[in-house]
């Protein structure tokens, strides 16, 4: 029997299309105290950026006030924000990291 004549096949394929969870961008915010090199280290350590890409994001943060580090599901974005803020605090830098829904 051919599946083309079976209306259940069409219903099943439509039902299986699940809605994707909302994604969040992790953003670093500029301040007047955190060294640029520290921001580059954060981008490499927590977001897997290469030195050149990390430097470009750091310059965007410096010039425009903020820069996107990456886009993740909510739980991963939240964890990255916590890790970055903890790392900055541990090194006595006021660097702020936030997440925004895309």
N, C-alpha and C positions, 0 to 999 in steps of 0.2 A: 504494500500500500504506500502511495506517495504522500509525503508530508505536506505537499502543496495543497492538497484537498482537505487537510485537517486544520480547522480553525483554532484548535487549542495551541498549536505550535506558534502561531502569531501572538496569541495572548501571553504565552510563556516568555517569549523573547522581549515583549514590552514590559512585563512585570520584573524581569531580571535587571533592567536598567535602573540601578540605584542612584539616588542623588548623592553627588560628591559632598563631603563635609566642607565647611567653609575653611578657607586658607587665611593665614595671618602672615604679614610681613614683619620681620624683626628689624627694628630701626635703631641706629645709634644717634644720639643727640649731641650737638656741639656744646662745649663749655670752654671757658677761658683758662683752664688749669691742667687738664689731662694732656700729657705729652703726645704728640702725633705718633711717635714710635710705639707708644703703648697701644694706641688704637690699631695700628697695623698688626701688632702681636695678637691682640684680641681677635681680629678678623681671621688671622691665620689659624690660631689655636681652636676657636670655637665654631668657625664657619668654613674651614678647609680652603680658604682662599690662598692663592699663590701670592708671592710678595708684590708683584706688579698690580694685580687686581685689588689686593688689600690696600695698597697705596692710593689707587684711584678712588676707592670708596672713602678712605680717610680724608682725601682732599675734598670730596663732595660734602662730607660732614662739615669740614672746616669752612668751606665757602658758602654752602647753602643752608647750614644749620642742622641738617640731618641727612642720613644715608641709609639705604636699604641693604641689609646684610644677606637676606635670603627670605624665601617664602615657604612656610611649613604648615602642617596641620596644627590645631590649637595646642595640643599637649606638648609637642616638640618645640613650638615657638615659645611657650611658657617656660619650659625647662631651659632653653637657651638664654632667655632674658634673666632668669634667676642665676644661672652660671656666670654670665657676663657681669651682672651687678655685684655678685659675691666676689668675683675675681678683682674687680675694680676697687671694691671696698677693702679687700685684703691688701691691696697695694697702695691704699690711701689716695685713690683718685676718685673724683666726683663723676666719672663717666656714667651717663644714664643710657639705659637700653629699654626700649618699650616694644610692644607688639600692637599692630593695627590690622583690623580685618580688611582683606582685599576686596 
